[in-house]
Amino acid sequence: MSSYYQDKAYSFGPGGITKGVTYLLLINVGVFILEYIWGPELINIFGLTPVLVRKGFIWQLATYMFLHGGLFHILFNMFALWMFGSEIERTWGTKEFVKYYFLTGIGAGLFTFLLSFNSYIPTIGASGAIFGILVAFAIMFPNRLIYLYFIFPVKAKYLVVCFVVIEFLASFQHTSDGIGHFAHLGGMVIGYLYIKSDWRMLSLFKFSKYPEYIKELRHKWRMRAFNRRREEERKLLERVDQILDKINLVGYDNLTREEKKTLEEASQLLSRQSERR
């Protein structure tokens, strides 16, 4: 896939990789390597098997999304995570993006569990969270062009609607084709409902009629992330003032390791602010 990320120019990719996406990529790749070292037993323990979840293997609702069934499987998911997740993270902030990723991934797992309650077949893969990211991207950037197979341009909003229809129809043969369609569909549904309820979004099928409304929401998301960072910086500087007072009384060498680390973080913050000026 390739995507249209600027108003008047075509470009490949979302730009530099973001912090949250980087960590998720590293974790998924690391677990994929462990699968080859450990073998199928890893999937038996950490893949999502509904019958085992009923017996108390609750962790599978979260761990299944870090396992993958093959090289193509993980390459596609990680490529989509980078392609679409990076720009979403830059807009929402790392904390909100990672929360959304786990919410849609675990929600997709619950969706799978409830709709295949008696299944002994394990479901693995980050696809539920990835499809949730696709929904978020289509909501935020409905008219962006996504190039299927690098050839066919499709607007994000139409592509997601097609995926919803395909996954709904395919879910009826869930047990026969080995693909977690319930997880895909669940990630989409959970992602859409979360965004709609959290930010009072309009219907997914009406976004093209409200471009100014979408711009306003994007601005609010950026301001929310900006204000959150400013508040964190304010608390950090308040803590620095307290540590400086302590230095005046007992000296730097008597600071705790945590206090020294706080001073180092504050120094890096002031350095970044100076560079921006």
Secondary structure, DSSP 8 states (H G I E B T S, - for coil): -EE--SSS---SS-SS--HHHHHHHHHHHHHHHHHHHH-THHHHHHSB-HHHHHTT-TTHHHHGGG--SSHHHHHHHHHHHHHHHHHHHHHH-HHHHHHHHHHHHHHHHHHHHHHTTT--S-B-SSHHHHHHHHHHHHHHSTT-EEEETTTEEEEHHHHHHHHHHHHHHHGGGHHHH---HHHHHHHHHHHHHHHHHHH----GGGGGG-HHHHHHHHHHHHHHHHHHHHHHHHHHHHHHHHHHHHHHHH-GGGS-HHHHHHHHHHHHHHHHHHHH-
